Amino acid sequence: MLEKIDVVLTFDPKRHRNIITPCCKSLNRDGKFVTYKELPLNYGYCHSCGKATLPRTRYRDDSGNEFIWNDNTKKMEPFVVHLNDNDVIRPNNSFNDICNTLVREKKFIDFESVRLCVNNTNENNLLIYLRTKYGDKKTDIVKRMYYIGTSRDLGTVFWSINRAKKAQKAKVSYYKPNGRRTNRFKVPYKNEDGYYSCLFGEHLLDVIENKEKAVMLVESEKTAIVCAMHYPEYIWLAYGGITALTNEKIQVLIGRKVILIPDMSEKAVAIMTKKISEFEERQIDVKIWDLTYGKTDKELMESGWYNSDLEDVLRTDKTI
């Protein structure tokens, strides 16, 4: 009998700035592609596009032999490590066979898994922080609204639930008691297995009381949750990464008024500005709320706001 091997992914604090990222195919100068400890450098998480490049799922038999599923032959095959770090970080290497995720039939997660996480009596650090800062009533509302779950190891589970109320994906993030995110996270349902993300909070679009509300689009799931407590007159959704706002995610916003709120950097604002045309092609009424107010990255760094977002503004009394 084969048993799935669970891998705990831990970020490597060292940023490898001389590698070509497998997702964006660009030099990792800004260090936003973060690799994992004890894994080749082609595996990691990109804070620019929001994509995780993960090793294929492995399985172990009773004798300790490891196997992976070969999608071409449609059978399990012995797992053999045949690449080393030097093979996969050269700029002229092809990542097609290693990193690109094949488009597979879309799968959905049994909603009972969502309920189990939400009903976990041992809450994660983010929920505990929100209760301390905003109180139980508001926290309970957003917990139910966004189906904020807690994993067995007390991680915060952000579920991607679509308009049909089907769970498409989950991201498990880990927070400190002060509500700040750590570098650790897990993606238990992978693209390679047919699980794809949608807008975080997408299931709220068709709720009757939300029909006339404008949609506020932010990058971070946590920011959407916190802003929903401050400004419940809007629908707060998250796209999950600086370049993760795909055409499919935009499509569900047809007919809505949308405000895009990128993080505070010249790159983030530029990427969202380019997205305007894709919204307008679908006749979506969209505007950008530029929190940088025209400041350069250097000026933002000097004032301590570089790469911050609206949640950072709301948690402090400082002005931008």
C-alpha positions in Angstrom: 0.0 0.0 0.0 1.3 3.4 -0.9 1.2 6.3 1.6 1.5 9.9 0.6 4.7 11.6 1.9 3.8 14.9 3.6 6.6 17.5 3.2 6.8 20.5 5.5 8.2 23.4 3.5 10.4 25.8 5.4 11.7 29.0 3.7 15.5 29.3 3.5 16.4 32.7 5.0 19.2 33.1 2.4 17.9 34.8 -0.7 19.5 33.5 -3.9 19.5 36.6 -6.1 21.5 35.2 -9.0 19.0 32.5 -10.1 16.4 32.7 -12.8 13.0 32.2 -11.2 11.0 29.2 -12.6 7.7 31.0 -12.6 8.5 34.6 -13.9 11.6 33.5 -15.8 13.5 36.6 -14.5 16.6 37.2 -12.5 15.8 37.1 -8.8 17.5 40.5 -8.1 14.8 41.6 -5.6 15.0 38.3 -3.7 11.2 37.8 -4.0 11.6 34.2 -5.1 12.3 32.4 -1.8 13.7 28.9 -1.9 13.0 26.1 0.6 15.5 24.5 3.0 16.9 21.2 1.9 15.4 21.4 -1.6 16.9 22.3 -5.0 16.8 26.0 -5.8 14.2 25.7 -8.5 11.6 25.1 -5.8 10.2 28.0 -3.9 7.6 30.7 -3.5 7.5 33.8 -5.6 6.2 36.9 -3.7 6.0 38.7 -7.1 3.5 36.4 -8.9 2.2 34.4 -5.9 3.1 31.1 -7.4 4.7 28.2 -5.5 7.0 25.9 -7.5 6.8 22.6 -5.6 8.3 19.2 -5.9 6.0 16.5 -7.2 4.0 14.5 -4.7 5.8 11.4 -3.5 4.5 8.2 -2.1 6.2 5.5 0.0 5.4 1.7 0.1 5.7 -0.5 3.1 9.3 -1.3 2.3 10.3 2.4 2.2 10.6 2.7 -1.5 9.4 6.0 -3.0 7.3 6.6 -6.1 5.8 9.4 -8.1 2.9 9.4 -10.5 3.9 9.6 -14.2 1.1 11.5 -16.0 2.3 10.2 -19.4 2.3 6.5 -18.6 -0.6 6.8 -16.1 1.2 4.8 -13.5 3.4 5.0 -10.4 7.1 4.9 -11.1 10.2 4.8 -8.8 11.3 8.2 -7.6 14.8 8.9 -8.8 16.7 12.2 -8.0 18.6 13.0 -11.2 19.1 16.8 -10.9 21.4 18.9 -8.7 21.3 22.6 -7.9 23.8 23.5 -10.6 21.6 21.8 -13.2 18.5 23.8 -12.5 19.7 27.4 -11.8 21.5 28.1 -15.0 19.8 30.9 -17.0 19.9 28.9 -20.2 18.2 25.8 -18.8 14.7 24.9 -19.8 12.3 24.7 -16.8 9.5 23.2 -18.9 9.8 19.7 -17.7 10.6 20.6 -14.1 8.6 23.7 -13.1 5.8 24.4 -15.5 2.5 23.1 -14.3 0.4 21.2 -16.8 -3.2 22.3 -17.1 -5.3 19.5 -15.7 -8.9 18.9 -15.1 -10.1 21.1 -12.3 -10.8 19.4 -9.0 -12.6 20.5 -5.9 -12.0 19.8 -2.2 -14.6 18.1 -0.1 -16.2 20.9 1.8 -16.1 18.8 5.0 -12.4 19.5 5.1 -13.2 23.2 5.1 -15.6 22.9 7.9 -13.2 20.8 10.0 -10.6 23.5 9.8 -13.0 26.3 10.6 -14.4 24.4 13.6 -11.0 23.5 15.0 -11.2 24.6 18.7 -7.5 25.3 18.8 -7.3 28.6 16.9 -4.3 29.9 15.0 -2.2 32.9 15.9 -3.8 35.2 13.3 -7.3 34.6 14.7 -6.1 35.1 18.3 -4.4 38.4 17.2 -7.6 39.6 15.5 -9.6 38.8 18.7 -7.2 40.8 20.8 -7.3 43.8 18.4 -10.8 43.8 17.1 -12.8 41.7 19.6 -14.7 38.4 19.4 -17.8 39.7 17.5 -16.0 41.1 14.5 -13.5 38.3 14.4 -16.3 35.7 14.5 -18.0 37.5 11.6 -15.0 37.4 9.3 -14.0 33.9 10.4 -17.4 32.6 9.2 -17.5 35.0 6.2 -14.1 33.8 4.8 -14.1 30.3 6.3 -10.8 31.0 8.1 -9.5 27.7 9.2 -6.8 26.3 11.5 -4.7 23.4 10.5 -3.6 20.6 12.9 -0.2 22.4 13.4 -2.0 25.7 14.1 -1.4 27.3 10.7 -4.0 29.8 9.3 -5.9 28.1 6.4 -7.1 30.5 3.6 -9.6 28.7 1.4 -10.1 29.6 -2.2 -13.9 29.2 -2.6 -15.6 30.1 -5.9 -19.0 31.6 -6.7 -20.5 28.1 -6.8 -19.4 27.7 -3.2 -16.9 25.0 -4.2 -13.4 24.9 -2.5 -10.7 25.0 -5.1 -7.5 25.4 -3.1 -6.0 26.2 0.3 -3.0 28.1 1.5 -1.7 27.5 5.0 0.3 30.5 6.4 1.9 30.8 9.8 1.7 34.0 11.9 3.5 35.3 15.0 1.4 36.3 18.1 1.6 39.9 16.9 -0.2 39.1 13.7 2.9 39.3 11.5 3.4 36.6 9.0 6.4 34.2 9.2 8.3 32.8 6.2 6.7 29.4 6.6 3.7 28.3 4.6 2.2 25.2 2.9 0.1 24.4 -0.1 -1.6 21.1 0.5 -3.6 21.0 -2.7 -1.4 21.5 -5.7 -1.9 22.7 -9.3 -0.3 19.6 -10.6 -3.1 17.6 -9.0 -5.8 19.7 -10.5 -6.4 22.3 -7.7 -6.3 25.9 -8.9 -6.8 29.1 -6.9 -9.6 31.6 -7.5 -10.0 35.0 -5.9 -9.9 34.7 -2.1 -13.4 35.6 -1.0 -15.0 35.1 -4.5 -17.9 33.2 -2.9 -19.1 36.5 -1.4 -19.9 38.1 -4.7 -23.3 36.5 -5.1 -24.5 36.9 -1.5 -27.7 38.9 -1.7 -26.6 41.8 0.6 -23.4 42.2 -1.5 -25.1 42.6 -4.9 -24.7 46.4 -5.0 -21.4 46.6 -3.1 -18.2 47.7 -4.8 -15.3 45.2 -4.9 -12.0 46.1 -3.3 -9.2 44.0 -4.6 -6.0 43.7 -2.4 -3.1 41.4 -2.7 -3.1 39.7 0.7 -5.8 37.4 2.2 -5.1 38.9 5.7 -5.5 42.4 4.4 -8.9 41.5 2.8 -10.0 40.1 6.2 -8.9 43.1 8.3 -10.3 45.6 5.8 -13.7 43.8 5.9 -13.8 44.5 9.6 -13.0 48.2 9.1 -15.1 48.8 5.9 -18.0 46.2 5.7 -19.8 48.4 3.1 -17.4 46.9 0.5 -16.6 43.4 -0.6 -13.0 42.7 0.1 -11.2 40.1 -2.1 -7.6 39.1 -2.5 -5.8 38.0 -5.6 -2.9 36.4 -3.7 0.2 37.8 -5.4 1.6 40.7 -7.3 1.1 39.0 -10.7 -1.5 36.5 -9.7 -4.5 38.5 -10.9 -5.2 36.3 -13.9 -7.8 36.7 -16.7 -9.9 33.9 -15.1 -10.0 35.8 -11.8 -10.9 39.0 -13.5 -13.7 37.3 -15.4 -15.9 36.8 -12.3 -15.9 40.6 -11.7 -17.9 41.5 -14.8 -20.7 43.8 -13.9 -19.1 45.0 -10.7 -17.4 48.3 -9.7 -13.8 47.4 -8.7 -11.1 49.3 -6.8 -7.6 47.9 -7.2 -5.3 48.5 -4.2 -1.8 47.3 -4.9 0.9 47.1 -2.3 3.2 50.1 -1.9 5.9 49.8 -4.6 6.5 51.2 -8.0 6.4 47.6 -9.5 3.1 46.7 -7.9 1.4 49.9 -9.0 2.8 49.5 -12.5 1.6 45.9 -12.8 -1.9 46.8 -11.6 -2.0 49.9 -13.9 -1.3 47.6 -16.9 -4.2 45.4 -15.7 -6.7 48.2 -16.3 -7.0 47.5 -20.0 -7.9 43.8 -19.2 -10.7 45.0 -17.0 -11.9 47.6 -19.5 -12.0 45.0 -22.3 -14.6 43.2 -20.2 -16.4 46.5 -19.5 -15.6 46.4 -15.8 -15.7 49.7 -14.0 -12.3 49.8 -12.4 -10.1 52.4 -10.6 -6.7 52.2 -8.8 -6.2 53.4 -5.3 -2.4 54.1 -5.3 -1.3 54.1 -1.7 2.2 55.4 -2.8 0.7 58.7 -3.8 3.5 59.0 -6.4 6.4 58.3 -4.1 9.4 56.4 -5.4 10.6 53.1 -3.9 13.5 55.0 -2.4 11.1 57.5 -0.7 8.9 54.6 0.5 11.9 52.8 1.9 13.1 56.0 3.7 9.7 56.4 5.3 9.3 52.7 6.2 6.4 52.0 3.8 8.0 50.1 1.0 6.0 46.9 0.2 3.4 47.7 2.9 -0.3 47.5 2.2 -3.6 48.9 3.5 -3.5 46.5 6.5 -0.2 48.0 7.6 -1.8 51.5 7.4 -4.7 50.4 9.5 -2.6 48.8 12.2 -0.5 52.0 12.8 -1.2 55.6 13.5 1.6 56.7 11.1 0.7 58.7 8.0 1.9 57.6 4.6 
